[in-house]
Amino acid sequence: MKTPHLIGKVIAIIGVAVFSFSPCLAAEKLLDKQVEEYIDKGISEQKNGNFDSAVTCYTKALLMDEKNPRALNNLGTVFAQKGLIIEAEKYYKQAIAIDPHYSVALMNLALLYAQRKDYDRFFEYWKRAKGLDLTSPFLIDDGQE
């Protein structure tokens, strides 16, 4: 007859565990929201040609989430637009290392290699990114896929 008492204790423990994690989940969602706000602001600045401000926004996003592939890709795109190809390549590769199937960064890296006339690497990344809409020479991931 101790079974109902045991079930009650298990339910109480589960309840405490769920409520204990709630503040952590809320904080994580707030952090994710702040990261997305910095990325969105960076996109806006980048589209308006304010590259230094865009770099600042993406960097702030990465300080909160160093493994955010969108921020890394968009940072690479800013550097590509500024003609800093080695920096752009570095950030595209970091984005792809985090998400090997991230087609926007794959395509950006392919286009970067095409600019450098490194056609072997171009085709390597092009094949991996098949099916992407090619409306811009360097793509900003604005979340509108």
C-alpha positions in Angstrom: 0.0 0.0 0.0 3.0 2.3 -0.2 2.7 2.7 -4.0 0.4 5.7 -3.9 2.7 7.5 -1.5 5.7 6.7 -3.8 3.9 7.9 -6.8 3.1 11.2 -5.0 6.8 11.6 -4.2 7.8 11.0 -7.8 5.2 13.5 -9.1 6.5 16.1 -6.5 10.1 15.6 -7.6 9.2 15.9 -11.3 7.2 19.1 -10.5 10.2 20.6 -8.6 12.5 19.7 -11.5 10.2 21.3 -14.1 9.9 24.5 -12.1 13.6 24.6 -11.4 14.4 24.6 -15.1 11.8 27.2 -16.1 13.9 30.2 -15.2 16.8 28.7 -17.3 14.5 28.2 -20.2 13.1 31.7 -20.0 16.6 33.1 -19.8 17.7 31.1 -22.8 14.7 32.3 -24.8 15.5 35.9 -23.9 19.1 35.4 -24.9 18.0 33.9 -28.3 15.7 36.8 -28.8 18.5 39.3 -28.1 20.8 37.4 -30.5 18.1 37.6 -33.2 17.6 41.3 -32.6 21.3 42.0 -33.1 21.3 39.9 -36.3 18.2 41.7 -37.6 19.7 45.1 -36.8 23.0 43.9 -38.6 21.0 42.9 -41.7 19.3 46.3 -41.7 22.6 48.1 -41.3 24.3 46.0 -44.0 21.5 46.5 -46.5 21.9 50.3 -45.9 25.6 50.1 -46.6 26.6 50.7 -42.9 29.1 47.9 -42.9 31.0 48.9 -39.7 27.7 49.1 -37.8 26.6 45.7 -39.2 29.9 44.2 -38.0 29.3 45.5 -34.6 25.8 44.0 -34.5 26.9 40.6 -35.7 29.8 40.6 -33.3 27.5 41.4 -30.4 25.3 38.5 -31.5 28.3 36.2 -31.5 29.4 37.4 -28.0 26.0 36.0 -26.8 26.0 32.9 -29.1 29.4 32.1 -30.5 28.1 29.3 -32.6 25.3 31.1 -34.4 25.8 30.3 -38.1 23.6 33.1 -39.3 25.7 35.8 -37.6 28.9 34.1 -38.8 27.6 34.0 -42.4 26.4 37.5 -42.4 29.7 38.7 -40.9 31.4 36.9 -43.7 29.2 38.7 -46.2 30.0 42.1 -44.8 33.7 41.3 -45.2 33.2 40.1 -48.7 31.3 43.3 -49.6 34.2 45.3 -48.1 36.7 43.2 -50.3 38.2 41.4 -47.3 38.0 38.0 -48.9 40.3 36.1 -46.4 38.1 37.3 -43.5 34.9 36.4 -45.4 36.2 32.9 -46.1 37.1 32.4 -42.4 33.6 33.3 -41.2 31.8 31.2 -43.9 33.9 28.2 -43.0 33.1 28.7 -39.3 29.4 28.8 -40.1 29.7 25.6 -42.2 31.7 23.9 -39.4 28.8 24.5 -37.1 26.1 23.5 -39.7 27.6 21.5 -42.6 24.2 21.7 -44.4 23.9 25.5 -44.1 23.2 26.3 -47.8 23.6 30.0 -47.6 27.1 29.9 -46.2 28.0 27.1 -48.6 26.8 29.2 -51.6 28.6 32.3 -50.3 31.8 30.3 -50.0 31.3 28.9 -53.5 30.8 32.4 -54.9 33.9 33.6 -53.1 36.0 30.8 -54.7 34.5 31.7 -58.1 35.7 35.3 -57.7 39.1 34.0 -56.9 38.9 31.7 -60.0 39.4 28.7 -57.7 36.9 26.6 -59.7 37.7 23.2 -58.0 36.6 24.6 -54.7 33.8 26.6 -56.3 32.2 23.3 -57.7 32.8 21.5 -54.4 30.7 24.0 -52.4 28.3 24.7 -55.2 27.3 21.0 -55.3 26.8 21.0 -51.5 24.5 24.1 -51.8 22.4 23.0 -54.7 18.9 24.4 -54.9 19.6 27.8 -53.5 18.1 30.9 -55.0 20.9 32.9 -56.6 19.5 36.4 -56.6 22.5 38.1 -54.9 26.3 37.7 -55.4 26.7 37.5 -51.6 23.7 36.3 -49.7 22.6 37.7 -46.3 20.7 35.2 -44.3 17.7 37.3 -43.3 15.7 34.3 -42.2 13.3 34.6 -45.2 13.9 31.1 -46.7 
